Amino acid sequence: MDLYPDSGAEVAAGMAPQDTTAMATETTLLNPRFYTTDFDEMDRIDVTPVRKEWDKLIAQMKSDPNKGHFKKTDAWDAVDWDGMDPPLKREFIDFLVSSCTAEFSGCVLYKEMKRRGSNADICELFSYMARDEARHAGFINDALREAGVAVNLGFLTKAKKYTYFRPKFIYYATYLSEKIGYARYITIFRHLEAHPEQRFHPIFKWFREWCNDEFSHGEAFALLMKTDPKLTESFVNKLWIKFFLTAVYSTMWVRDHARPEFHKALGVEISWYDQEVFRKTSTIARQIFPIELDIDHPRWIPNLERMNRAFIAMDAAKRQGGVAGKLKTWAAGAKAAFTFARLYTIPAKRHALPANVRLEPTY
């Protein structure tokens, strides 16, 4: 059973561009969102406490090491979209649309931060990050365009609903998004580097340099959090950090398990892959988060599996419709909420934060 309401036989048979744009526009608990925040508060950030590391990172971004990377070369093999197995094609298009939406969401947010700000440090940072995310989204959209289903990004900016997050929630969520993006891309890249016969699309060849952009963006948010120790050291904010870690990890688990044919084609067992990504992300996040989730706890995977079943049931209930469907949707939603609470209450691991927050990609 498909988790995504816009997935189905129509994708396998062939989609029109408006179908993928509709997929990208849809707002659900699992789909990438567009965010807005208190831009005036962000404009007041003083990076003086991290000036040395900040200037090094900005110099690296300004040098634009991936300026010529997101272009098709002779390494871009021809893709037989018509001959692709329909379930794989459906899930791969879903993966690309979701990835394109997430990258473009970052571009829109960072561009707006730059446009509204007057703080030279903050404006310069977000101009570079908006540049990178625009390239990423455009490159994915080029891959979709080859399949005849590119997303209308201009329309998406106007039609997508925006979610308001306080700046600190933007830091937590976006830091995790960038670092988990790095962990996801580099894990796939290294796997396909060892098993090139399972690389069914050329876009995976571009993942190494791509994920290094994600890594440096995460470094920027780590430094922003470092400017205000309360963001990571107060009791309440530690609870929020744990909330975002649990939400991001469990969402990834549910999303990935909705794409069995995609991961099968890559030769990757989904649960192993997700745990490997969680492990990499948790190790990296020790640079700024004083806690990490215990992903080896005996309650961890069983509750992630319960969460997945709850979302599958929720999707089936929505498809059913009517009074019975609404009751089943409510019941599945309650089960998902209870399961999230069980995940959240798993004791976290604690550690001291390092004096120097900066890291370099090593995987």
N, C-alpha and C positions, 0 to 999 in steps of 0.2 A: 504493500500500500504506500502511495506517495504522501510525503509530508507536506509538500508545497501545493497549494490549490491551483497554481498556474501550470503545474507540471502535468503531463499526461500524454495520451496518444497523439494529440494535435501537434506536440512538439516533434515527436518521432516522424510524423507525416510531413512536417515542414511548417515553420512559423514565419509570420510576417514581422517586419521591424516593429510595428505597433504592439505586437504581442510581447516582445522582449522589453519594450519601453514600459508597458503596463506592469510587467513583472518587477521592473526596477522601481516603479512608482509606488507599488503596494507597500503599506506599512503594517508589519506584523511583529510579534515578539522576536521572531528569528531573522527577519530581513534587516540588512544594513539601513541605518537611519541617517537623516540629515539633522545636524545640531546647530543650535544657536545658544548664546551665553551672554553674560554681563561683560561686554567688551570694554567698558570703562574701567572695571576692576582689573582686567587683564592689562590694560594700558598703564596701570600704576605699578606694575611689577618692577622691582629694582634688582638687577642681576649682579650688583656689586659683590655679594657674598661668594659668588661663583665666577667672578670675572675672568680669572685665568683659564679655567676650563671652557667657559663660554666663548671667549675669543678664539680659542683653538678650534672649537666646533664650527663656529661661524666661518672661519677661514677655510675650513674643509668644505663646507657647503658652498661657499662662494666660488671655490675652484671648480665646482661642478664636474666631479670625476666621471659621471655617467652621461655627460652631455650628448655624446654620439651613440649611446648604447641602444636606445629604444627605436631602432630602425631595422627594417628587414634586410637581411643580407643573403648571401648564397647559402647560409646555414638554415634558412627558412624553407623547409621542405614543403612540397605541395601536399595539401590535405584533401583526401577524397571524402568530402562531407556527405555526398550522396550514398557512398558505399559504407559509411560508418554504421555500426550496429545501432538501430533506433533507440534502445534504452540508454546506451552509452552516449549517443548524440544528445538526447534529452537532458541527461544529468550533466554532461560537460557544458552545454549551453547554460544550464542553470548555474553552474560553478562560475562561468565567465561573466554572466550577467551580475551575479552577486558580488564578484570581485571588482568588476567595473564600477558598480554602484558604491561600494565601500571606498574605493580609491577616489572617486569623484566627490563623495561626501567630504573626505578630507580636504580636497582642493577647494570646495565651496567654503568650508569653515575657515581654513587658513587665509584664503583670499579676503574674506569678510573681516577677519581680525586685522589684516594689513590695511584694508581700506578705511576702517573706522579709527585706527590708532594714530597716535602722535609720538609714541615712545620709539625712538630710533632702533634700540636693541630688539624690541619685540616685533616691530614692523619688518626689519631686515630678516629675522628668523622666519616669519611666516611667509614672506615673499619667496624664499627659497623652498620652503616645504610645499607651498601651493604649486610652484613650478614643477616639482618632482611628482606630486600626485596627479597633476594634469597630464604629464607624460605617461604615467602608469595607466590611467583611465583611457587615454587615447590609444595606447598600444593594445590594450585588451579589446577596445572597440573595433580596432582594425581587424583583429582576429575574428570577431563576430561578423564584421562586414563581409569577410570572405564566405561566411555561411549564409549571407543575405539577411542577417537579423541584428544589425547594429542598433544600439540604444540611442535614442534622441536625447543627448545630454542637455541641450538647451531647453527642451521641454521639461526635462526632469527637474531642472533648477526651479522652475515655476510651479510644477505640479506636485512635487514631493512634499509631504508634510514635514515640518520641522519640530524637533523636540528640544525644549529648553533644559539645559543643564547648568547648574552653578559652575563657576570656573574650576573649583577643586574636583568636581565630578568629571569635567572635561579632561583634567589632567590624568585622573585615575583610568578612565575609560580609554582615552586616546593613547596613553602610554602603553597600556596592555594591548590595544589593537595593533600598534606598531611593532611591539616586541613579539607578539604571538604571530603576526604576519611574517616577521623574519624567521621565526622558528618553523612555521609551516613551509615556507618557500625553500629554506635551505635543507629541510629534511627530505622534501620531494626531490630537490636538485641532486643531493648526494646519493639518494636511492637510484635515480635514473642514470647518474654518472657511473654507477656500478652495474646497472642493468639497462643499457641503452636500447635494447630490443623492446622494452616496455614503454618507450617514449612515443606515444601515439600522436602527439602534436608538437610542432617545433617551439611553441611558446615556452615550454619548460626549459629550453636551452638558455633562456634569458633570465632565469630566476636568481642566479648567484649575485650578480651586480644589483639586480632589482631589490633583493632582500637586504642588501647593504644600505640602500636608501631608507628602508623601513627601520633598520637598526639605528641609523643616525637620527631619524626623527624621534625615536624613542629616547635617545640620549638627550635630546633637547627638552623633552617633557620631564625627564629625570632631573635635569638642572633647574627647570622652573620650580619643581617641587622642593628642591634643595634650598631655594631662596627663603622658604618659610618652613622651619622645622616642625611647626604645629601640624602641617599637612600630613606628616608621616609618623609623628610621635605622640599625638594626643590620643587618649583612649577612644573617643568617639570616632576619630578618623581612622584608627586601626580597624574598627568595626566596619566602616565604609570600604576600606581597602579589601577586607575579607569578603564583603558583599560583592564587589566588582570582580574579584578573582573567581568567586563561585559562579557568578552569572556568566562571565565570559567563557569559562571552561565548560560549563554545562551546555551553553548554547552551541559551542563548537561541536560537542559530542553529538547533540541531536541533529545539527545540520549535516555533519559528515556521515552519520548513519543513514541519512536519507538518500545518499548517493552510493549505493553498493556497487553498481556497474562501473562507475568512474574509478573507484579505488581498486576494483578487481582488474581493470585494464592497466592500471599503474603497477599492479603486482604488490599492493600494500594492504595489509590486514588493518581494518579501520581502527579497532580498539588499540592495537599496538601503536599505530601512527599517532592517535590522539594522545595516548600516554607519553609517547616520546616527545611530542610537541609541548605537552604540559611540563615535562621534566626540564626541557631546555628553557622554557619561559620562566619557570620557577627559579632556576639557577641564575638566569640573567637578572631577574627582578630583585635579587638580593642586594643589588646596588642601591636601591631606594626604598623598597618595601621592607619593614621590619618583621613581617610575618610571611609565611608561605603555606599553601594548602598541603595537607598530608595526602598525596595521591596514592599512597600505598596502604592507607588505612582500610581495614576490612569492610567498612561501610561505603567506601568511595565508589567503586565500579558498580556494585549492585544498585545503588541509588541513581547513578547515571543511567543505567539500563531502565530503571523504573521511570525516570524522567522521559526517556525516549518513548516508552510505551504510552505514557500519558499524552504526549504531543501527537502521537499517531492516532490515539483514540479521539483527541480533540479535533484533529483534521477530519476524521471520518464522520464525527458528529456534525461538523459544519457542513459537510457535503450532504448529509441526510436532510438537514433543515427541519422546519416545523417545530412544534412544541417538544416532541421527543428529542429532536436534534439539539435544541437549546438546553434541555435538561442534561443530556449527555455531555454537551460542551462544558456546562457548569461543573459537572462531576469530574470530568477529566482535568479541568483547570484547578479544581480544589486538590486533586491528587498531585498535580505538578507543583502547586504551592507547598503542600505538605512535604513532598520529596525534596524541594529546594531547602526547606527548613532543616531537614535531616542532613543534607549536605553541608549546610552552613554551620551546623552545630558540631561537626567533626573538629576536634581540637587542632588548632593551627600550630605550626612550628615557628619558633621565634629565634631571632638572631640580632646581633648588634650591626648597625649600619657602618659601612666603611667610611673612612675619612675622605677618600677620593671617589667621587661617584662615577667618573667616566670609565667606559669599557670600550673594547674593540671587538668586532665580530671574529669568532674563533672556530665556529663549527664548519 
